[in-house]
Amino acid sequence: MRCNEEEGGGAAGAVEQSDMTKATPILIWLVIAGLAIIAQGCREDEQNRLLIYDKGTYQGQQDEGLTEEQVDALRQRSAGQKF
């Protein structure tokens, strides 16, 4: 009887390994997917961006002012567009 019990125990262990070998690739893919999602949030362009918006108010960085040369160039361009 003792030999049969040992063989039965070995077969049960093989079934558990089979279940484990099926679960391992799934676990690996879940870990890879989780790391990819975490890495997406670490992109440089995603850092320090505004998450709460105030409707009707621009909350970005202040634009640089135009030089006098740029203003004159715009005036000349717009003068040709008047009807």
KAPEFEN-V319900 format. One record per residue. N is the residue number from 1. RES is the residue in one letter. OMEGA is omega in degrees with one decimal (* if undefined). Layout:
n=<N,N>
res=<RES,RES>
omega=<OMEGA,OMEGA>
This chain:
n=<1,2,3,4,5,6,7,8,9,10,11,12,13,14,15,16,17,18,19,20,21,22,23,24,25,26,27,28,29,30,31,32,33,34,35,36,37,38,39,40,41,42,43,44,45,46,47,48,49,50,51,52,53,54,55,56,57,58,59,60,61,62,63,64,65,66,67,68,69,70,71,72,73,74,75,76,77,78,79,80,81,82,83>
res=<M,R,C,N,E,E,E,G,G,G,A,A,G,A,V,E,Q,S,D,M,T,K,A,T,P,I,L,I,W,L,V,I,A,G,L,A,I,I,A,Q,G,C,R,E,D,E,Q,N,R,L,L,I,Y,D,K,G,T,Y,Q,G,Q,Q,D,E,G,L,T,E,E,Q,V,D,A,L,R,Q,R,S,A,G,Q,K,F>
omega=<-176.4,179.4,179.9,-180.0,-179.9,179.6,179.3,178.5,179.0,-179.8,178.5,177.9,179.1,178.5,178.8,177.5,179.2,176.8,-179.3,-179.8,174.7,-177.5,-176.4,178.7,177.9,178.7,178.7,179.6,177.1,177.8,178.7,178.6,178.4,178.3,178.5,178.6,178.6,-178.9,178.1,-179.3,-177.8,180.0,-175.8,-178.8,177.5,-176.5,175.2,177.4,-177.1,-178.9,-179.8,-174.8,175.3,-173.6,176.6,-178.5,175.5,-176.0,179.2,-179.5,-180.0,176.3,175.5,179.0,178.4,175.5,178.5,178.3,179.7,178.8,178.6,178.6,178.1,177.9,-179.9,178.8,-177.6,179.3,179.1,-177.7,-179.3,-179.2,*>
